[in-house]
Amino acid sequence: MTLFRENLPSGLYFLHLTQDNRKITTNKLIITD
């Protein structure tokens, strides 16, 4: 997975990865400048 953050401001984000309507994983992402 590649994340392009050009338009994302600093903050806390929650990522939910799903496949075939099933949750594979959930993670937190912190973006700081």
BELNORUR-V939768 format. One record per residue. N is the residue number from 1. RES is the residue in one small letter. SS is DSSP state (H for helix, E for strand, - for the rest). PHI is phi in radians with two decimals (NA if undefined). OMEGA is omega in degrees with one decimal (999 if undefined). Layout:
n:N res:RES ss:SS phi:PHI omega:OMEGA
n:N res:RES ss:SS phi:PHI omega:OMEGA
This chain:
n:1 res:m ss:- phi:NA omega:176.5
n:2 res:t ss:- phi:-2.08 omega:179.9
n:3 res:l ss:- phi:-2.01 omega:175.2
n:4 res:f ss:- phi:-1.75 omega:-170.9
n:5 res:r ss:- phi:-1.84 omega:-177.3
n:6 res:e ss:- phi:-0.92 omega:-174.7
n:7 res:n ss:- phi:-1.84 omega:-179.7
n:8 res:l ss:- phi:-1.65 omega:175.9
n:9 res:p ss:- phi:-1.31 omega:175.7
n:10 res:s ss:- phi:-1.03 omega:178.3
n:11 res:g ss:E phi:2.79 omega:179.3
n:12 res:l ss:E phi:-1.79 omega:-179.1
n:13 res:y ss:E phi:-2.19 omega:176.4
n:14 res:f ss:E phi:-1.92 omega:-179.4
n:15 res:l ss:E phi:-1.85 omega:177.3
n:16 res:h ss:E phi:-2.08 omega:179.6
n:17 res:l ss:E phi:-1.68 omega:-179.3
n:18 res:t ss:E phi:-2.20 omega:175.3
n:19 res:q ss:E phi:-2.55 omega:-178.9
n:20 res:d ss:- phi:0.92 omega:179.2
n:21 res:n ss:- phi:1.07 omega:176.1
n:22 res:r ss:E phi:-2.06 omega:179.5
n:23 res:k ss:E phi:-1.29 omega:178.7
n:24 res:i ss:E phi:-1.56 omega:-179.5
n:25 res:t ss:E phi:-2.78 omega:173.6
n:26 res:t ss:E phi:-2.30 omega:-179.0
n:27 res:n ss:E phi:-2.41 omega:173.7
n:28 res:k ss:E phi:-1.83 omega:177.7
n:29 res:l ss:E phi:-2.26 omega:177.4
n:30 res:i ss:E phi:-1.94 omega:178.1
n:31 res:i ss:E phi:-1.93 omega:176.9
n:32 res:t ss:- phi:-2.23 omega:176.6
n:33 res:d ss:- phi:-1.84 omega:999
